[in-house]
């Protein structure tokens, strides 16, 4: 599965790094997004979603809810047909309302991608 990880990090203390390593160890293709990093775990990082030229299945958010909402609003047309996954702490009522009222059909909030069996989630 190809997963965009918004909030990927090189800091081993942050979940953006823990999730990145976990997904790579499970043989997923991870496309990190972090405007401050060129490489994360030896994978090319992108400054935002517009620079990603490959198709992907999931957009996983591991950023504060305010940032999640800003990105959803700005890139809605690019990700509306993708699965949106918000890690615990990456969504709030505003994010959930935005997802519901903007016809996002396939989204998960408050669930850790490291724990779920994402192969069985369609």
C-alpha positions as CSV (number, residue, x, y, z in Angstrom):
1,X,0.0,0.0,0.0
2,X,1.2,3.6,-0.7
3,X,0.8,5.9,2.2
4,X,1.4,9.6,2.4
5,X,2.6,10.5,5.9
6,X,1.9,14.2,6.7
7,X,4.0,15.1,9.7
8,X,6.8,12.6,9.0
9,X,9.9,13.4,11.1
10,X,13.5,12.4,11.6
11,X,13.1,13.0,15.3
12,X,12.9,9.4,16.9
13,X,10.9,10.8,19.8
14,X,8.0,11.9,17.5
15,X,5.2,9.7,16.3
16,X,5.9,11.0,12.8
17,X,9.1,9.0,12.9
18,X,7.8,6.0,14.8
19,X,4.9,5.6,12.3
20,X,7.3,6.1,9.3
21,X,9.6,3.3,10.6
22,X,6.7,1.0,11.4
23,X,5.1,1.3,8.0
24,X,8.4,0.8,6.2
25,X,9.1,-2.3,8.4
26,X,5.7,-3.6,7.2
27,X,6.8,-3.1,3.6
28,X,4.4,-0.3,2.8
29,X,5.6,2.5,0.4
30,X,5.7,5.6,2.5
31,X,5.7,9.1,1.0
32,X,6.8,11.5,3.7
33,X,5.5,15.1,3.8
34,X,7.5,17.6,5.9
35,X,8.4,21.1,4.5
36,X,11.5,21.2,6.8
37,X,13.1,17.8,5.8
38,X,14.7,16.7,2.5
39,X,15.0,13.0,3.6
40,X,13.2,11.1,6.3
41,X,14.6,7.6,7.0
42,X,16.4,7.8,3.7
43,X,13.2,8.5,1.8
44,X,12.7,11.7,-0.2
45,X,10.4,14.1,1.7
46,X,7.9,16.4,0.0
47,X,7.1,19.9,1.1
48,X,3.4,19.5,0.4
49,X,0.9,17.3,-1.4
50,X,1.2,19.1,-4.8
51,X,4.7,17.8,-5.2
52,X,3.7,14.1,-5.0
53,X,3.5,12.8,-8.5
54,X,2.7,9.1,-7.8
55,X,-0.6,7.6,-7.0
56,X,-1.3,6.7,-3.3
57,X,-4.0,5.0,-1.3
58,X,-4.0,6.7,2.1
59,X,-3.2,10.2,3.5
60,X,-2.2,9.7,7.1
61,X,-2.1,12.8,9.4
62,X,0.2,12.9,12.4
63,X,0.0,16.7,13.0
64,X,-2.1,18.9,15.3
65,X,-5.8,19.1,14.4
66,X,-5.4,22.8,13.2
67,X,-2.8,21.7,10.7
68,X,-4.9,18.7,9.6
69,X,-7.8,21.1,8.9
70,X,-5.7,23.6,7.0
71,X,-4.3,20.8,4.8
72,X,-7.7,19.2,4.2
73,X,-9.1,22.6,3.2
74,X,-6.2,23.5,0.9
75,X,-5.8,20.1,-0.8
76,X,-9.4,18.9,-0.7
77,X,-9.7,18.3,-4.4
78,X,-6.4,16.3,-4.5
79,X,-7.3,13.9,-1.6
80,X,-11.1,13.7,-1.6
81,X,-11.1,10.3,-3.3
82,X,-8.3,8.9,-1.1
83,X,-8.6,7.3,2.3
84,X,-7.9,9.9,5.0
85,X,-6.5,8.6,8.2
86,X,-6.1,10.8,11.3
87,X,-3.9,9.5,14.0
88,X,-5.0,10.1,17.6
89,X,-4.5,13.8,18.3
90,X,-4.6,14.8,14.7
91,X,-8.4,15.4,14.5
92,X,-11.0,17.3,16.5
93,X,-14.6,18.1,16.1
94,X,-13.8,20.7,13.4
95,X,-11.8,18.2,11.4
96,X,-14.6,15.6,11.7
97,X,-17.2,18.1,10.6
98,X,-15.2,19.1,7.6
99,X,-14.7,15.5,6.5
100,X,-18.5,14.8,6.9
101,X,-19.7,18.0,5.3
102,X,-17.3,17.9,2.3
103,X,-18.3,14.4,1.2
104,X,-15.2,12.6,2.2
105,X,-16.5,9.0,2.1
106,X,-13.5,7.1,3.3
107,X,-11.9,8.4,6.5
108,X,-10.8,7.1,9.9
109,X,-10.2,9.3,12.9
110,X,-8.6,8.7,16.3
111,X,-7.1,5.4,15.3
112,X,-3.4,4.4,15.1
113,X,-2.3,3.1,11.8
114,X,0.5,1.1,13.5
115,X,-2.1,-0.9,15.4
116,X,-4.8,-1.5,12.8
117,X,-4.4,-4.1,10.1
118,X,-4.5,-1.7,7.1
119,X,-4.4,-4.6,4.6
120,X,-8.0,-5.4,5.5
121,X,-9.3,-1.9,5.4
122,X,-10.8,-0.9,2.1
